[in-house]
Amino acid sequence: MASPLKNNPHLILVQGGGASAGESPPKPTIDGGDEPPHDSIMQARVAVLEQIAKDTKAPLDRIEKRMDRIDTRFDKFDERHDRDFRLTFGALITTALGLAALMAKGFHWF
């Protein structure tokens, strides 16, 4: 998709007058015409910005939906993680008790 800002004559920055030796360089100004705020150049700029806002809305909505799906997946992952931890911890305790019983039997403690 081509950028609406590319090669747009309404978005040209115009430099002010030259600076002398002791002065700071002038700040760039936007050439807006003689009749602000309703001049045609400013209206064209606003139209470009409105188009950018419209073009940006759909991708942002898609990103938001994807983030919601990712959030749901993370919630499911947390549930599975808790279950897997309990299972692993139970297996570890069972193994430790089994090995302790084998050691006790090997040392003739019972």
LUMKOL-226612 format. One line per 4 residues: number of its first residue (from 1); for each residue x, y, z of N, C-alpha, C. Coordinates in pm, whole numbers, plus 50000, padded with zeros to 5 digits. Layout:
N
NUM) X Y Z X Y Z X Y Z ~ ... .
//
This chain:
110
1) 50085 49882 50000 50000 50000 50000 50089 50124 50000 ~ 50064 50215 49911 50144 50338 49900 50108 50432 50013 ~ 50207 50498 50064 50185 50592 50173 50119 50719 50118 ~ 50012 50768 50185 49948 50890 50140 50035 51013 50162 .
5) 50143 50999 50239 50231 51113 50265 50336 51132 50156 ~ 50359 51026 50079 50466 51031 49980 50426 51124 49864 ~ 50515 51213 49828 50496 51306 49716 50370 51391 49730 ~ 50334 51427 49851 50216 51509 49874 50261 51655 49881 .
9) 50216 51739 49788 50262 51879 49787 50212 51959 49907 ~ 50114 51909 49977 50057 51982 50090 50138 51964 50218 ~ 50232 51875 50218 50308 51848 50339 50453 51894 50328 ~ 50478 51994 50249 50614 52047 50229 50644 52147 50340 .
13) 50761 52130 50405 50804 52224 50507 50882 52336 50439 ~ 50856 52460 50482 50923 52576 50424 51008 52639 50532 ~ 51136 52664 50504 51226 52728 50598 51200 52878 50600 ~ 51218 52939 50717 51203 53083 50730 51325 53156 50675 .
17) 51340 53283 50707 51453 53363 50658 51585 53316 50715 ~ 51696 53361 50657 51829 53318 50700 51865 53373 50837 ~ 51955 53303 50905 51998 53345 51038 52135 53410 51027 ~ 52158 53514 51108 52289 53578 51109 52381 53502 51204 .
21) 52502 53548 51221 52606 53475 51293 52567 53440 51437 ~ 52505 53529 51514 52475 53503 51655 52339 53442 51679 ~ 52256 53431 51579 52119 53382 51599 52112 53231 51577 ~ 52013 53172 51642 51990 53029 51619 51916 53013 51485 .
25) 51930 52900 51421 51862 52881 51293 51710 52885 51312 ~ 51639 52935 51214 51494 52944 51229 51430 52806 51231 ~ 51317 52797 51301 51243 52672 51306 51161 52658 51178 ~ 51147 52536 51127 51066 52519 51007 50920 52548 51035 .
29) 50853 52605 50941 50711 52634 50953 50638 52563 50842 ~ 50512 52541 50862 50431 52475 50760 50360 52585 50681 ~ 50377 52579 50550 50315 52679 50463 50165 52651 50460 ~ 50087 52735 50528 49944 52709 50542 49856 52805 50467 .
33) 49906 52901 50398 49821 52994 50324 49786 53117 50404 ~ 49698 53200 50348 49666 53329 50408 49542 53328 50495 ~ 49453 53231 50477 49324 53237 50546 49304 53121 50644 ~ 49386 53108 50746 49364 52999 50839 49235 53020 50916 .
37) 49168 52926 50966 49197 52784 50958 49121 52715 50844 ~ 49058 52789 50753 48974 52726 50651 49035 52730 50512 ~ 49165 52747 50499 49225 52752 50366 49229 52612 50304 ~ 49237 52605 50174 49228 52477 50104 49348 52387 50130 .
41) 49466 52446 50149 49584 52364 50175 49570 52292 50309 ~ 49523 52362 50411 49504 52300 50542 49396 52193 50534 ~ 49291 52218 50458 49185 52120 50442 49239 51993 50376 ~ 49327 52010 50279 49387 51894 50213 49472 51815 50312 .
45) 49546 51884 50397 49627 51817 50498 49541 51740 50595 ~ 49433 51801 50639 49341 51734 50731 49280 51612 50663 ~ 49247 51624 50534 49191 51509 50461 49291 51395 50457 ~ 49419 51425 50438 49523 51321 50437 49530 51254 50574 .
49) 49527 51333 50680 49532 51276 50815 49409 51191 50845 ~ 49293 51236 50800 49171 51156 50820 49180 51024 50745 ~ 49236 51026 50625 49252 50902 50549 49349 50807 50618 ~ 49456 50863 50674 49551 50781 50748 49481 50716 50868 .
53) 49398 50792 50938 49325 50738 51053 49232 50626 51010 ~ 49162 50643 50897 49072 50539 50848 49150 50414 50808 ~ 49263 50433 50741 49344 50320 50696 49408 50246 50813 ~ 49430 50313 50924 49496 50254 51039 49398 50178 51128 .
57) 49271 50213 51122 49172 50152 51211 49160 50001 51191 ~ 49150 49956 51067 49133 49813 51040 49253 49730 51088 ~ 49377 49769 51057 49489 49690 51111 49494 49689 51263 ~ 49460 49799 51327 49459 49802 51473 49352 49710 51530 .
61) 49237 49703 51465 49132 49610 51509 49179 49466 51496 ~ 49248 49433 51386 49301 49297 51368 49405 49265 51475 ~ 49490 49360 51505 49591 49338 51609 49524 49315 51744 ~ 49421 49391 51773 49350 49374 51900 49286 49236 51910 .
65) 49225 49188 51801 49165 49054 51802 49271 48947 51822 ~ 49386 48963 51756 49494 48866 51773 49545 48865 51917 ~ 49558 48982 51975 49604 48989 52114 49504 48922 52208 ~ 49375 48936 52181 49274 48869 52263 49288 48717 52252 .
69) 49311 48668 52128 49330 48523 52110 49455 48475 52181 ~ 49561 48552 52175 49685 48515 52244 49663 48512 52394 ~ 49587 48608 52446 49558 48612 52588 49481 48488 52631 ~ 49385 48445 52549 49308 48325 52578 49400 48203 52579 .
73) 49491 48197 52484 49585 48084 52480 49674 48082 52604 ~ 49718 48197 52650 49801 48202 52770 49723 48156 52892 ~ 49594 48191 52899 49512 48144 53011 49504 47991 53011 ~ 49484 47932 52892 49480 47786 52883 49615 47726 52919 .
77) 49722 47791 52876 49856 47743 52909 49878 47743 53059 ~ 49831 47847 53128 49846 47854 53274 49774 47738 53341 ~ 49654 47705 53293 49578 47594 53351 49653 47463 53332 ~ 49704 47441 53208 49779 47318 53182 49908 47315 53262 .
81) 49971 47431 53278 50096 47439 53352 50074 47397 53497 ~ 49966 47444 53558 49936 47407 53697 49914 47256 53709 ~ 49837 47198 53617 49809 47055 53620 49938 46975 53601 ~ 50022 47016 53505 50146 46945 53480 50241 46955 53598 .
85) 50244 47069 53665 50330 47085 53781 50287 46989 53892 ~ 50158 46980 53916 50110 46889 54021 50145 46745 53989 ~ 50128 46707 53863 50160 46571 53821 50310 46544 53837 ~ 50393 46636 53795 50538 46619 53805 50583 46615 53951 .
89) 50526 46702 54032 50563 46705 54174 50521 46576 54244 ~ 50403 46525 54210 50358 46397 54267 50449 46283 54226 ~ 50491 46281 54099 50582 46175 54053 50717 46185 54124 ~ 50763 46306 54147 50891 46324 54217 50883 46273 54360 .
93) 50775 46303 54429 50760 46256 54568 50749 46104 54571 ~ 50671 46047 54478 50656 45901 54472 50791 45834 54446 ~ 50869 45889 54356 51001 45834 54326 51093 45842 54447 ~ 51090 45955 54517 51175 45972 54635 51136 45871 54744 .
97) 51008 45853 54766 50965 45757 54868 50999 45614 54826 ~ 50985 45585 54698 51021 45451 54649 51169 45422 54667 ~ 51252 45519 54634 51396 45500 54652 51432 45488 54800 ~ 51365 45564 54885 51390 45554 55029 51352 45415 55080 .
101) 51242 45359 55029 51201 45225 55069 51303 45121 55023 ~ 51353 45136 54900 51455 45043 54851 51583 45051 54933 ~ 51623 45173 54971 51742 45188 55054 51721 45123 55191 ~ 51602 45146 55248 51573 45087 55379 51577 44935 55372 .
105) 51522 44880 55264 51523 44735 55247 51667 44686 55227 ~ 51746 44761 55151 51884 44722 55125 51971 44725 55251 ~ 51945 44821 55339 52022 44829 55464 51959 44747 55576 ~ 51859 44668 55544 51790 44579 55639 51731 44657 55758 .
109) 51671 44771 55726 51609 44851 55831 51468 44802 55862 ~ 51412 44724 55773 51283 44662 55803 51269 44533 55729 .
//
